[in-house]
């Protein structure tokens, strides 16, 4: 029996979190519960596991209700909306985090990406309409900007993704914008993430990608625990201070707190709003490796490798809009990201499968 309640809100209401068992989802659940919200997770566990949700319960002391389901499954979505309504805590806002997210794979399997991401979002929007749910926070990506015309990227930068993953995110943003235009009561907050890394300071939840990580940070932590032999630094001849690529890394806990603020905003006001979530500071690959070595006390074996096709030299956010509209700024630094990410990986060398 799942009891729905909400500490800080007069009406019992539920936030439906698609993809809630993933890396960003689990951290967001922790912050939502801390802020008094009652989340309900809908996840197909294609790149996550229910074990992650049990860890969220260990951190928060609160059971997280969930069902396994795919966002392309209209009946499964209808059932979740009905179940929450019948329990007296209807869904009032959806956090839509469920998506495929590997850039390289999206280039080789574009139809799979458009089907999962874009078709899935359309099915979700139809189910929301049937359930009369009109507010959504959407997980987008700085990838929608494509090659920078100027840095930092601000929200008015041209949208010109260079791969199907970013293309699917840009299409979903546009769909939400069109729905908001068609219905004056509809509200969508679109969050363009920069590079979330690190983990919850408890060490109980963190990033646990299947297979060999594509992103740099989980690659580094797996080298540190001996699961991978060495890091390839993709390019040392970029026009950056040390020649390696520069990105705007932000602590996943800061990112999660940004979602809480975005939910508040989405519920307060209709319309369509896109916001960068980043720190506004760039860090190079070599600086990140050095910061990780300092935090962990472990030397990371590295080799300089050719540039990765499709990579850009530098990217960082103009974060002022999120500060102005949400009152959100990233508070944690690279040292925290490395220390917390290392705590997670060192305590869980095999991720959520550790100790099974
Ligand atoms: C990648 C995705 C982007 C996605 C983001 C967050 C690509 C081209 N872009 O961005 O769409 O939104 O992740 O999930 O995949 N690096 C190495 N060695 C590695 C891995 C990465 O040197 O083994 C370097 C890269 O060249 C880059 C930096 O580390 O300079 C960050 O790479 P990564 O973590 O993959 O993030 P992005 O490329 O920014």
Boltz pocket constraint, residues with backbone or C-beta under 6 A from the ligand:
constraints:
  - pocket:
      binder: B
      contacts: [[A, 101], [A, 103], [A, 104], [A, 141], [A, 142], [A, 143], [A, 165], [A, 166], [A, 193], [A, 194], [A, 195], [A, 196], [A, 213], [A, 214], [A, 215], [A, 216], [A, 217], [A, 219], [A, 231], [A, 232], [A, 233], [A, 234], [A, 235], [A, 244], [A, 245], [A, 246], [A, 247], [A, 285], [A, 308], [A, 309], [A, 310], [A, 311], [A, 312], [A, 313]]
      max_distance: 6.0
